[in-house]
Amino acid sequence: MTSELGDPAPGSHEFDIVGSRTVYAGAILALRLDEVAMPGGRIAEREVVEHHPAVAVVALADDETVVLINQYRHPVGRRLLELPAGLLDKPGEDPLEAAKRELAEETGLAARDWSVLVDVALSPGFTDEALRIYLASGLYETDRPAPELEEADIEIVHMSLQDAVRRAMAGEITNATAVAGVLALVTARASGAELRPADAPWPGMPTEFLTRKARESGEE
């Protein structure tokens, strides 16, 4: 499709990668510098942070309280109220199983009922990092492994859904995942939107970093 001037119509350009190099590769992310073909024939450099895919859980108890964690986050230098969450560590790992694992590890809880609440591309201007947020209900206690490092300092917080919404809107809950999950739940309820099944496809799940790690470890 082209415009009247013969240029590709807006929304139809193919942003081909014509060159790429790795600037840094670490334990949980890599920085890649891509050369990308732009409209009009220019080549532009784009920095891309590759990251693990991640999952998070809005764990909703029968009394309409949500289970949050208060966890220290070193990059911002303070504790944040968050949803139980974690990374997918291996290529091909099932996101739902990862969510169940993280809920147990961080809160000592399991759930009978699971559904997909919302998928989020966290900051697509510079990173492929994305996460899937699940809604879990029918909570019950399960074994919790002994926590380590920052997780040894996690405080588990039970809060009414209404209070969580109020605190998000007041700027007291600022973690992007927690804000997205809490507001998505109340919006779905208010609109009557049907949630997806827990095993719904996740086409936006990032794979580059996991593929890189598998290649470096010789697992491919």
Helices and strands as residue ranges (DSSP letters): E 17-25, E 29-37, G 39-41, E 43-51, E 54-59, E 65-73, E 78-82, E 85-87, H 95-107, E 109-121, E 130-141, G 149-153, E 155-160, H 161-169, H 176-191, E 196-197, H 208-217
